[in-house]
């Protein structure tokens, strides 16, 4: 008979054999020693040590929540189980309340007459095969029933294991005090076989050490969302900003693996950071709280002893982080050596002051180091996931860090890197480049099945549109001042100007290498160096491998060419006058123009094959060299004594003239101007506009520089907009400019080009229209909005009497006198709207000739207008066989018709017009009513063409994607 009894100390309930009555036993939960007695008279006993004789007595305890299976290597009592019914449990009262199970019916004998007469089946051929088949089917059915039975038993046992069902009493494993095999202390286990969490106590010295085991009886439990592993849990209270080093060593038993978690989120994990199969994590929490340290194995099923050590320390006091400065010939150096999970994941970068530099490790630990003393002055744990694909650059906006694992580019405050200034979502970043003086960064990304570039505005937090990049070379480098992007293509060095969020190609060098192997720009942005890998197909006359240093503004002829034993360029310092690099056999080489000046390959841990990158100090004479697990700081002893003198080309004064060559042909004068519109098929960006008197032309050169140009085409003043702008118009309040991809309108003073106002539009504009005589601007975005430029307010335009279905805006224009607004709706219908002060009154609607976006041309006296179509939908181009010119207040009957398809018209003084005729060039009509023209095809043929008239003049501007011309007839006299 079983005895039910509670532990007098912890009240745990046990079911004991009656043969233990009067004997001392030890509680499995609290280790209290007590005497087994009848339940009616429990006598609590204080915990005491067992005698050797008592130690051998192991009670058969049956807890309500049974423990896990016995640990391998421990003894199990041989006392037999109490006999209980197979269908019952150990509670006798419950058994008495249950009904007896029904008895099975008696088995019938073979001679039972109730079965009827026996019939012998006739013998058939193949009966033996049938028997075999029946036997196989029977065996299969028995196997299935056996599986179902085993599953049912497992289900019942598991439900009992979790407290769902009762189960017959089982023999408990012995209560182990110590593991005699290795001396490692074993904690007690709970009802699920998982060791309880251990609180981390750092003690006086700030170090916690535990020698524990992972047992086979530890059930695999979830870590995060997907991993199920046998593990031990440690709870550590950690402080924000404090650094903790966590080590797990397991000798040869298994491959150690560590996690640090907050709630159910994995913050950091490591496999072999401690060397061999040992794990190490250097963790710096961003907030104070309790964190879970998970000690497990790589596969999750390994068992055995391990040692866990958690150190609360300050890594800046680590000698490896503050190495001394050593002297070596003409050089001084110090080397920072890092452990595996602390190794730098990106090139070290200099602060803008040139006195500090930053190092970013795998765990996201960012160090700010004093270059003079070599000491780590500040450390911060950056957010994000880091591996060798992470990139770090310095910019004028802050420290730029790309983490491709999470498709993020973040900008941090260099003085307080815990502050994230901008957080940009950029997918599939392959490369990133920026500069200490640049407010932008350029990223190379793989998207839409192709490699593209995107320009990032780091100040505004804007990601530019994709720029198709059809070059196989991965190398892109932004000049430190942020003005130029250099890259290689087919062995050529190419330069692009940064125009807001776009790029404008400027110059290419001749081919000097087969493939470029790297680009470096000097800290002062004056020189750029291209290096080429060893190749068997170099252009004729060029060495197998060389360093070609060009003036950044002139890529046709190198200023310095360095040859040698396959040199690899990694740094250029024109202030100190030296080049630093590596070659195929030397880890460190200082070059001069005619060869190697100095070579020293014996810096500890710095090998030629391990050099990954070098950055030169903005102050000159110092550099940082990164290898696999080291950062070397290099300083020239005599930094003001140049090794090689680089002859920079004489500085050219900026030519502010936009006048080019002047030619005369067929009674016309042509001025080839140096206006640079935004390139692109079918789009030239912001069209130039004249003031009301035709004295000044306002032009946004390359989309970013606003110029005020006089009638001699001389630039009188200019200003940098700092952003690509695609729309401009002149109003009574000043020059209205709308930047690309920005929901703002900027108002500039027409005299000084100073910005007066910034007006928020709420939506991205697609069209802009205004006139020199009106204080309003009209914006399509896509519905019509009216902007009161004087008050700085934006309102949805209310048009009185507009017809049903008047929706959306495709194009707009305002007459020069400010009396009429012309609009094309989303259904392609044309509308004339009268501007009556603050009122807009709909006057007329006109069905288009074709379903295509229309452009409106209005004469300078606001008396005539023309509607032209740049393109036409398929099937409707045949209708574009003529162009009608109307009186501005009469759309019924055309004033005259030109029998041709015209894409753009400019009205000149005296009623003449210039017309861009499809497949016919540009024509001049001195008397358009008679359809007579006196010149044809004198403009360069281009698909992206605009014609713009000038008030009070008989000439016009002809803009194409490749050139700009001023054209005017020459008087016959």
MARVEX-768085 format. One record per residue (C-alpha): residue in one letter; x, y, z. Coordinates in steps of 0.05 Angstrom, whole numbers, padded with zeros to 5 digits, always signed. Example, Ala and Ser with C-alpha at 12.3 -4.5 7.8 and 13.67 -1.06 7.14 Angstrom:
BEGIN
A+00246-00090+00156 S+00273-00021+00143 
// end
This chain:
BEGIN
X+00000+00000+00000 X+00026+00069-00019 X+00034+00123+00034 X+00015+00195+00013 X+00057+00246+00049 X+00078+00319+00044 X+00149+00345+00056 X+00145+00382+00123 X+00192+00436+00096 X+00167+00452+00026 X+00099+00415+00028 X+00116+00376-00036 X+00071+00314-00040 X+00101+00244-00048 X+00072+00173-00056 X+00118+00125-00017 X+00122+00050-00008 X+00099+00028+00061 X+00166-00008+00071 X+00197+00062+00080 X+00154+00075+00141 X+00198+00101+00199 X+00259+00112+00155 X+00294+00178+00138 X+00290+00205+00068 X+00313+00267+00032 X+00265+00314-00004 X+00280+00319-00078 X+00259+00392-00081 X+00287+00427-00019 X+00338+00374+00005 X+00304+00371+00073 X+00313+00305+00112 X+00251+00278+00146 X+00223+00212+00174 X+00168+00176+00136 X+00106+00169+00179 X+00031+00163+00173 X-00003+00225+00142 X-00041+00239+00206 X+00021+00255+00245 X+00073+00292+00203 X+00134+00316+00243 X+00175+00370+00207 X+00249+00361+00211 X+00301+00413+00196 X+00346+00398+00137 X+00405+00356+00158 X+00461+00318+00125 X+00452+00243+00114 X+00496+00192+00146 X+00534+00144+00100 X+00483+00090+00116 X+00425+00138+00103 X+00457+00164+00040 X+00447+00096+00008 X+00372+00097+00023 X+00337+00129-00036 X+00262+00135-00027 X+00215+00118-00084 X+00184+00187-00087 X+00127+00202-00135 X+00114+00276-00142 X+00049+00305-00168 X+00094+00336-00222 X+00145+00281-00235 X+00216+00301-00253 X+00253+00285-00316 X+00282+00217-00332 X+00345+00194-00295 X+00410+00226-00314 X+00457+00177-00348 X+00507+00150-00298 X+00463+00155-00236 X+00435+00098-00195 X+00362+00077-00197 X+00328+00041-00139 X+00309-00031-00153 X+00247-00030-00108 X+00188-00057-00147 X+00128-00014-00165 X+00064-00020-00124 X+00011-00061-00159 X-00047-00020-00185 X-00101-00033-00236 X-00078-00022-00307 X-00136+00025-00320 X-00135+00062-00253 X-00089+00109-00217 X-00056+00113-00149 X-00115+00145-00116 X-00154+00088-00082 X-00216+00129-00067 X-00223+00147-00140 X-00214+00074-00158 X-00272+00053-00112 X-00318+00104-00144 X-00305+00078-00213 X-00345+00021-00243 X-00311-00044-00257 X-00294-00052-00330 X-00341-00100-00367 X-00317-00172-00371 X-00302-00199-00440 X-00350-00253-00466 X-00327-00325-00459 X-00290-00352-00519 X-00329-00400-00562 X-00302-00469-00576 X-00292-00494-00646 X-00349-00545-00634 X-00399-00493-00614 X-00465-00513-00649 X-00489-00441-00650 X-00438-00427-00704 X-00475-00472-00754 X-00448-00527-00797 X-00377-00521-00821 X-00369-00511-00896 X-00305-00529-00930 X-00287-00481-00986 X-00272-00512-01052 X-00200-00515-01072 X-00178-00463-01123 X-00113-00451-01160 X-00071-00396-01130 X-00096-00406-01059 X-00025-00404-01033 X-00014-00335-01062 X-00079-00311-01030 X-00055-00335-00963 X+00010-00297-00971 X-00027-00234-00990 X-00074-00241-00931 X-00014-00251-00884 X+00020-00188-00911 X-00044-00147-00903 X-00052-00173-00833 X+00020-00156-00814 X+00009-00086-00842 X-00054-00076-00802 X-00021-00100-00739 X+00037-00052-00751 X-00011+00007-00760 X-00049-00012-00697 X+00017-00017-00659 X+00037+00053-00682 X-00030+00081-00661 X-00022+00048-00593 X+00048+00075-00583 X+00023+00144-00603 X-00035+00140-00555 X+00012+00120-00498 X+00059+00177-00516 X+00000+00226-00517 X-00024+00204-00449 X+00046+00206-00420 X+00059+00276-00448 X-00008+00302-00423 X+00009+00275-00354 X+00078+00305-00361 X+00046+00373-00370 X-00005+00362-00315 X-00063+00344-00361 X-00076+00270-00342 X-00061+00225-00284 X-00012+00168-00293 X+00008+00105-00254 X+00063+00118-00202 X+00134+00115-00228 X+00200+00106-00194 X+00236+00172-00185 X+00309+00179-00202 X+00357+00185-00143 X+00369+00254-00115 X+00440+00270-00138 X+00481+00318-00095 X+00541+00320-00141 X+00564+00290-00206 X+00621+00245-00187 X+00648+00241-00259 X+00675+00312-00267 X+00658+00352-00205 X+00612+00400-00242 X+00555+00422-00198 X+00486+00403-00225 X+00424+00444-00210 X+00358+00412-00194 X+00310+00403-00252 X+00237+00423-00257 X+00179+00381-00281 X+00196+00392-00355 X+00268+00372-00352 X+00294+00443-00364 X+00344+00471-00314 X+00318+00534-00280 X+00346+00603-00299 X+00408+00625-00261 X+00416+00696-00236 X+00482+00728-00255 X+00518+00757-00195 X+00578+00798-00217 X+00608+00802-00147 X+00660+00852-00124 X+00707+00843-00183 X+00652+00848-00235 X+00661+00776-00259 X+00610+00719-00258 X+00633+00648-00271 X+00591+00585-00273 X+00610+00512-00287 X+00547+00478-00312 X+00524+00422-00357 X+00474+00413-00413 X+00441+00345-00402 X+00407+00297-00448 X+00346+00304-00404 X+00342+00379-00420 X+00285+00383-00469 X+00299+00425-00533 X+00264+00491-00522 X+00252+00550-00569 X+00303+00606-00575 X+00272+00664-00612 X+00220+00641-00662 X+00251+00582-00697 X+00310+00550-00661 X+00296+00493-00613 X+00358+00475-00573 X+00379+00445-00507 X+00406+00504-00468 X+00417+00538-00401 X+00388+00606-00385 X+00422+00662-00345 X+00388+00726-00323 X+00434+00786-00320 X+00416+00857-00299 X+00455+00902-00346 X+00464+00978-00347 X+00458+01021-00409 X+00526+01044-00435 X+00565+00991-00397 X+00604+00939-00436 X+00597+00864-00420 X+00640+00808-00446 X+00608+00739-00446 X+00650+00677-00457 X+00628+00605-00464 X+00680+00550-00468 X+00664+00476-00474 X+00731+00445-00490 X+00721+00387-00538 X+00651+00368-00515 X+00612+00411-00565 X+00613+00474-00607 X+00592+00530-00560 X+00540+00580-00582 X+00515+00643-00545 X+00454+00687-00550 X+00435+00752-00515 X+00360+00763-00515 X+00312+00816-00490 X+00242+00786-00481 X+00238+00739-00540 X+00282+00781-00587 X+00352+00759-00604 X+00397+00820-00598 X+00465+00788-00614 X+00492+00717-00624 X+00560+00686-00634 X+00591+00619-00653 X+00667+00620-00652 X+00683+00690-00628 X+00726+00663-00571 X+00770+00622-00617 X+00765+00548-00636 X+00695+00525-00615 X+00688+00577-00559 X+00636+00632-00563 X+00646+00705-00544 X+00600+00765-00545 X+00619+00837-00528 X+00552+00869-00512 X+00536+00941-00496 X+00461+00950-00480 X+00426+01013-00501 X+00377+01010-00442 X+00382+00986-00370 X+00343+00923-00355 X+00345+00847-00348 X+00374+00808-00407 X+00374+00733-00420 X+00440+00699-00436 X+00429+00632-00471 X+00485+00581-00469 X+00476+00525-00519 X+00511+00490-00577 X+00514+00504-00651 X+00470+00445-00670 X+00428+00449-00607 X+00432+00374-00589 X+00502+00370-00558 X+00509+00355-00484 X+00566+00361-00434 X+00600+00410-00386 X+00617+00482-00402 X+00642+00545-00368 X+00605+00611-00374 X+00640+00676-00355 X+00608+00744-00356 X+00653+00804-00345 X+00628+00874-00332 X+00686+00917-00354 X+00709+00978-00392 X+00742+00958-00458 X+00777+01025-00463 X+00823+01000-00407 X+00842+00940-00448 X+00915+00946-00469 X+00897+00919-00538 X+00854+00981-00548 X+00908+01030-00526 X+00973+01005-00557 X+01038+01045-00552 X+01069+01082-00611 X+01131+01048-00640 X+01185+01081-00683 X+01207+01048-00747 X+01256+01083-00795 X+01218+01142-00825 X+01153+01118-00795 X+01118+01112-00728 X+01061+01063-00719 X+01013+01031-00670 X+00970+00970-00683 X+00901+00957-00654 X+00886+00882-00652 X+00815+00856-00644 X+00784+00790-00628 X+00741+00754-00679 X+00673+00783-00662 X+00704+00852-00651 X+00741+00857-00717 X+00728+00920-00759 X+00675+00910-00812 X+00690+00974-00851 X+00749+01019-00865 X+00767+01064-00807 X+00748+01136-00822 X+00775+01202-00799 X+00734+01254-00763 X+00728+01320-00799 X+00777+01353-00751 X+00832+01303-00771 X+00848+01291-00698 X+00804+01231-00684 X+00783+01169-00722 X+00727+01118-00716 X+00729+01042-00716 X+00667+00999-00724 X+00667+00926-00700 X+00623+00866-00716 X+00580+00875-00655 X+00565+00947-00674 X+00614+00975-00623 X+00637+01043-00649 X+00702+01071-00620 X+00724+01143-00624 X+00800+01143-00618 X+00847+01201-00605 X+00900+01198-00661 X+00953+01234-00619 X+00948+01193-00555 X+00919+01129-00586 X+00868+01123-00530 X+00795+01104-00541 X+00758+01165-00516 X+00686+01143-00529 X+00649+01079-00545 X+00577+01069-00568 X+00539+01007-00590 X+00504+01025-00655 X+00436+00995-00673 X+00430+00946-00730 X+00461+00881-00755 X+00533+00882-00776 X+00577+00836-00818 X+00632+00847-00869 X+00583+00880-00917 X+00573+00939-00870 X+00602+01006-00895 X+00621+01068-00856 X+00637+01137-00886 X+00643+01207-00859 X+00599+01264-00888 X+00583+01335-00870 X+00515+01310-00844 X+00547+01260-00796 X+00575+01189-00794 X+00542+01148-00849 X+00534+01073-00835 X+00502+01024-00884 X+00477+00956-00858 X+00457+00916-00920 X+00431+00859-00876 X+00372+00902-00857 X+00370+00949-00918 X+00386+01011-00877 X+00431+01072-00884 X+00435+01112-00819 X+00468+01179-00804 X+00496+01186-00734 X+00519+01247-00696 X+00596+01240-00692 X+00598+01276-00625 X+00543+01232-00596 X+00536+01169-00639 X+00478+01145-00597 X+00436+01197-00634 X+00409+01174-00702 X+00399+01236-00745 X+00371+01201-00807 X+00346+01130-00819 X+00338+01114-00893 X+00310+01051-00923 X+00354+01029-00982 X+00351+00958-01007 X+00409+00914-01031 X+00466+00963-01019 X+00530+00938-01052 X+00574+01000-01042 X+00568+01068-01009 X+00612+01129-01016 X+00611+01198-00986 X+00660+01251-00964 X+00674+01295-00902 X+00650+01356-00940 X+00592+01322-00975 X+00519+01328-00956 X+00502+01270-01001 X+00522+01197-01008 X+00520+01153-01069 X+00500+01080-01062 X+00507+01024-01112 X+00447+00977-01107 X+00421+00916-01142 X+00347+00924-01157 X+00298+00907-01212 X+00347+00856-01239 X+00401+00908-01253 X+00455+00949-01218 X+00434+01021-01205 X+00461+01082-01169 X+00420+01125-01121 X+00440+01192-01092 X+00421+01202-01019 X+00407+01271-00992 X+00434+01261-00921 X+00410+01329-00895 X+00338+01320-00918 X+00335+01245-00913 X+00314+01235-00986 X+00331+01175-01030 X+00339+01193-01103 X+00310+01156-01162 X+00348+01097-01192 X+00403+01115-01242 X+00418+01058-01289 X+00491+01037-01283 X+00513+00996-01343 X+00585+00985-01323 X+00617+00921-01298 X+00665+00958-01251 X+00643+00961-01179 X+00688+01020-01160 X+00654+01086-01143 X+00686+01141-01101 X+00659+01208-01082 X+00708+01266-01075 X+00714+01290-01003 X+00682+01357-01021 X+00621+01320-01049 X+00623+01352-01118 X+00645+01294-01162 X+00635+01219-01168 X+00693+01180-01199 X+00686+01109-01226 X+00720+01063-01275 X+00693+01035-01339 X+00733+00991-01387 X+00799+01014-01358 X+00780+01088-01361 X+00772+01136-01303 X+00708+01176-01309 X+00682+01237-01273 X+00609+01256-01259 X+00584+01319-01226 X+00534+01312-01169 X+00472+01352-01187 X+00424+01346-01129 X+00398+01275-01133 X+00424+01264-01204 X+00491+01254-01239 X+00518+01292-01299 X+00575+01260-01339 X+00634+01308-01351 X+00699+01274-01372 X+00734+01207-01384 X+00808+01190-01385 X+00840+01148-01439 X+00843+01073-01425 X+00904+01061-01381 X+00887+00993-01350 X+00844+00935-01371 X+00803+00936-01307 X+00806+00987-01252 X+00825+00958-01184 X+00810+01017-01140 X+00801+01093-01137 X+00826+01142-01085 X+00816+01217-01082 X+00863+01261-01042 X+00837+01293-00978 X+00836+01361-01012 X+00797+01334-01072 X+00851+01358-01120 X+00878+01291-01144 X+00849+01223-01161 X+00888+01158-01168 X+00869+01097-01209 X+00903+01030-01198 X+00899+00970-01245 X+00907+00896-01230 X+00959+00853-01265 X+00935+00834-01334 X+00960+00805-01399 X+00921+00854-01442 X+00943+00924-01422 X+00937+00980-01473 X+01001+00988-01513 X+01054+01029-01478 X+01027+01020-01408 X+01059+00978-01353 X+01031+00913-01329 X+01006+00948-01267 X+01012+01019-01245 X+00985+01077-01205 X+00959+01135-01247 X+00949+01200-01210 X+00907+01253-01247 X+00887+01323-01229 X+00814+01315-01210 X+00793+01368-01260 X+00834+01342-01319 X+00833+01268-01334 X+00869+01268-01401 X+00941+01263-01376 X+00966+01235-01309 X+01007+01281-01265 X+01045+01223-01235 X+01054+01150-01258 X+01082+01100-01209 X+01106+01031-01230 X+01138+00975-01191 X+01124+00905-01168 X+01049+00906-01183 X+01034+00963-01135 X+00965+00971-01104 X+00947+01042-01086 X+00914+01054-01020 X+00929+01126-01001 X+00951+01194-01030 X+00970+01255-00990 X+00989+01316-01031 X+01000+01358-00969 X+01056+01313-00944 X+01074+01293-01015 X+01073+01218-01009 X+01037+01157-01034 X+01024+01097-00989 X+01006+01029-01015 X+01023+00955-01019 X+01048+00911-01074 X+01050+00836-01086 X+01104+00822-01034 X+01109+00884-00989 X+01057+00903-00938 X+01076+00976-00935 X+01108+01018-00989 X+01120+01093-00992 X+01127+01113-01065 X+01160+01170-01100 X+01151+01188-01173 X+01208+01146-01202 X+01200+01084-01159 X+01200+01058-01088 X+01225+01106-01035 X+01218+01064-00973 X+01191+00995-00957 X+01181+00961-00890 X+01141+00896-00889 X+01156+00878-00817 X+01101+00915-00780 X+01071+00861-00735 X+01008+00830-00764 X+01008+00873-00827 X+01016+00830-00889 X+01009+00848-00962 X+00952+00801-00976 X+00912+00824-00915 X+00909+00899-00930 X+00837+00918-00944 X+00836+00994-00943 X+00870+01058-00923 X+00845+01128-00908 X+00889+01189-00903 X+00880+01244-00851 X+00851+01310-00875 X+00911+01344-00841 X+00961+01301-00880 X+01020+01259-00856 X+00977+01206-00822 X+00938+01146-00847 X+00897+01087-00823 X+00908+01018-00853 X+00858+00963-00842 X+00873+00888-00846 X+00831+00828-00827 X+00831+00837-00752 X+00876+00898-00742 X+00877+00973-00753 X+00946+01004-00761 X+00957+01078-00747 X+01015+01106-00788 X+01051+01172-00779 X+01108+01201-00819 X+01164+01227-00775 X+01176+01287-00820 X+01108+01299-00850 X+01126+01367-00877 X+01182+01340-00921 X+01151+01316-00986 X+01174+01251-01016 X+01148+01269-01084 X+01123+01337-01109 X+01058+01335-01146 X+01052+01391-01197 X+00980+01413-01196 X+00953+01447-01258 X+00945+01522-01251 X+00878+01540-01223 X+00831+01566-01276 X+00786+01624-01262 X+00714+01604-01270 X+00688+01629-01336 X+00620+01658-01320 X+00605+01671-01393 X+00554+01627-01428 X+00572+01653-01497 X+00603+01602-01544 X+00618+01606-01618 X+00579+01652-01665 X+00561+01631-01736 X+00520+01661-01792 X+00484+01619-01844 X+00429+01635-01893 X+00410+01702-01863 X+00410+01677-01790 X+00458+01687-01733 X+00471+01629-01685 X+00502+01634-01616 X+00522+01566-01587 X+00512+01577-01513 X+00541+01539-01454 X+00475+01528-01420 X+00472+01459-01389 X+00401+01434-01380 X+00384+01369-01343 X+00396+01311-01390 X+00346+01256-01404 X+00303+01231-01461 X+00243+01276-01473 X+00258+01320-01413 X+00305+01380-01407 X+00285+01398-01336 X+00266+01469-01318 X+00257+01510-01382 X+00291+01579-01380 X+00245+01638-01372 X+00252+01712-01389 X+00229+01771-01349 X+00171+01814-01376 X+00218+01861-01413 X+00264+01808-01441 X+00325+01837-01406 X+00344+01777-01364 X+00341+01702-01374 X+00334+01658-01313 X+00365+01589-01322 X+00378+01530-01274 X+00444+01504-01300 X+00451+01428-01293 X+00388+01431-01250 X+00424+01459-01188 X+00454+01528-01203 X+00406+01586-01212 X+00435+01637-01261 X+00414+01707-01280 X+00438+01721-01351 X+00435+01787-01389 X+00420+01798-01463 X+00495+01790-01480 X+00489+01721-01449 X+00536+01739-01392 X+00522+01711-01322 X+00510+01770-01276 X+00495+01729-01213 X+00483+01657-01192 X+00466+01616-01131 X+00471+01543-01113 X+00402+01514-01101 X+00430+01453-01065 X+00377+01409-01098 X+00358+01389-01169 X+00300+01432-01191 X+00256+01416-01250 X+00205+01472-01251 X+00212+01548-01251 X+00168+01607-01270 X+00170+01683-01261 X+00115+01717-01221 X+00101+01787-01195 X+00130+01765-01128 X+00194+01736-01155 X+00222+01673-01186 X+00183+01610-01167 X+00224+01545-01163 X+00200+01474-01146 X+00254+01422-01129 X+00250+01350-01152 X+00216+01299-01106 X+00205+01352-01052 X+00136+01378-01032 X+00159+01450-01026 X+00157+01514-01068 X+00215+01563-01063 X+00208+01637-01078 X+00271+01675-01099 X+00283+01749-01106 X+00291+01763-01181 X+00344+01817-01168 X+00390+01784-01116 X+00371+01710-01125 X+00363+01704-01050 X+00309+01657-01026 X+00252+01695-00994 X+00201+01641-00977 X+00192+01566-00971 X+00120+01544-00980 X+00097+01473-00964 X+00054+01441-01019 X+00034+01376-00983 X+00039+01340-01050 X+00093+01329-01102 X+00083+01378-01160 X+00079+01353-01232 X+00069+01422-01267 X+00080+01496-01251 X+00053+01559-01284 X+00055+01633-01268 X+00064+01701-01303 X+00104+01764-01289 X+00040+01803-01275 X+00006+01756-01226 X+00019+01744-01151 X-00005+01673-01158 X+00026+01608-01180 X-00014+01548-01203 X+00011+01478-01187 X-00014+01411-01213 X-00004+01356-01161 X-00043+01323-01195 X-00105+01366-01180 X-00100+01441-01188 X-00075+01483-01130 X-00069+01558-01125 X-00010+01587-01086 X-00016+01657-01059 X+00057+01677-01063 X+00048+01741-01023 X+00012+01708-00965 X+00049+01641-00971 X-00014+01599-00971 X-00035+01539-01013 X-00108+01523-01029 X-00145+01476-01076 X-00166+01518-01136 X-00241+01528-01141 X-00263+01537-01213 X-00332+01567-01222 X-00376+01535-01275 X-00329+01479-01291 X-00361+01422-01331 X-00379+01353-01305 X-00319+01306-01308 X-00268+01361-01300 X-00216+01321-01262 X-00141+01319-01254 X-00089+01361-01290 X-00040+01340-01344 X-00012+01408-01364 X-00023+01482-01347 X-00002+01550-01374 X-00016+01623-01356 X-00019+01679-01408 X+00036+01732-01400 X-00016+01785-01380 X-00041+01739-01324 X-00114+01739-01349 X-00122+01668-01373 X-00105+01599-01347 X-00103+01543-01398 X-00109+01472-01372 X-00111+01401-01399 X-00151+01353-01356 X-00136+01279-01345 X-00186+01261-01400 X-00143+01303-01449 X-00197+01356-01458 X-00173+01429-01461 X-00201+01484-01418 X-00196+01560-01417 X-00205+01592-01349 X-00209+01667-01337 X-00169+01694-01277 X-00211+01748-01244 X-00171+01767-01182 X-00182+01712-01132 X-00236+01680-01176 X-00227+01627-01229 X-00283+01625-01280 X-00289+01569-01332 X-00302+01598-01401 X-00292+01544-01453 X-00277+01470-01464 X-00247+01439-01526 X-00239+01366-01548 X-00166+01350-01566 X-00145+01329-01635 X-00110+01267-01606 X-00106+01236-01537 X-00038+01262-01519 X-00007+01312-01471 X-00011+01381-01501 X+00037+01440-01494 X+00010+01511-01496 X+00046+01567-01534 X+00022+01639-01521 X+00046+01702-01555 X+00081+01755-01514 X+00023+01804-01525 X-00026+01750-01500 X-00068+01754-01564 X-00052+01688-01597 X-00042+01617-01575 X-00025+01549-01604 X-00036+01478-01579 X+00019+01428-01597 X+00026+01354-01582 X+00095+01325-01567 X+00073+01253-01574 X+00010+01215-01594 X-00019+01149-01574 X-00014+01092-01623 X-00067+01096-01678 X-00080+01171-01669 X-00016+01200-01699 X-00049+01204-01768 X-00095+01259-01741 X-00034+01304-01728 X-00030+01331-01798 X-00040+01404-01781 X-00029+01455-01726 X-00080+01509-01710 X-00065+01578-01683 X-00124+01612-01648 X-00142+01680-01621 X-00134+01672-01547 X-00208+01687-01533 X-00236+01647-01591 X-00227+01572-01598 X-00281+01564-01651 X-00247+01582-01717 X-00171+01581-01723 X-00136+01647-01742 X-00092+01606-01789 X-00070+01534-01799 X-00002+01504-01813 X-00007+01438-01852 X+00044+01399-01812 X+00055+01367-01744 X+00090+01416-01698 X+00117+01397-01629 X+00135+01466-01603 X+00122+01538-01623 X+00155+01604-01601 X+00121+01671-01619 X+00171+01724-01641 X+00163+01800-01646 X+00122+01825-01704 X+00078+01763-01710 X+00132+01715-01734 X+00139+01646-01705 X+00191+01591-01697 X+00164+01521-01704 X+00195+01453-01687 X+00167+01410-01742 X+00167+01335-01734 X+00215+01305-01786 X+00226+01375-01813 X+00273+01411-01765 X+00262+01482-01740 X+00228+01531-01787 X+00222+01607-01785 X+00156+01637-01809 X+00160+01713-01818 X+00087+01712-01842 X+00056+01649-01813 X-00014+01666-01839 X+00012+01653-01909 X+00049+01591-01886 X+00114+01617-01915 X+00181+01599-01883 X+00250+01622-01903 X+00296+01572-01867 X+00293+01499-01848 X+00333+01449-01808 X+00385+01496-01779 X+00377+01467-01709 X+00411+01402-01687 X+00364+01344-01695 X+00344+01318-01627 X+00284+01286-01595 X+00288+01329-01533 X+00277+01398-01563 X+00246+01462-01535 X+00236+01530-01569 X+00229+01591-01523 X+00215+01662-01548 X+00241+01726-01517 X+00196+01787-01505 X+00210+01845-01553 X+00256+01803-01597 X+00251+01768-01664 X+00296+01711-01641 X+00288+01648-01598 X+00325+01598-01555 X+00330+01527-01583 X+00347+01477-01528 X+00365+01404-01540 X+00394+01350-01497 X+00463+01364-01527 X+00466+01439-01539 X+00433+01507-01533 X+00430+01560-01588 X+00405+01631-01594 X+00377+01642-01664 X+00355+01707-01696 X+00346+01731-01768 X+00398+01780-01795 X+00369+01843-01826 X+00379+01845-01901 X+00407+01915-01897 
// end
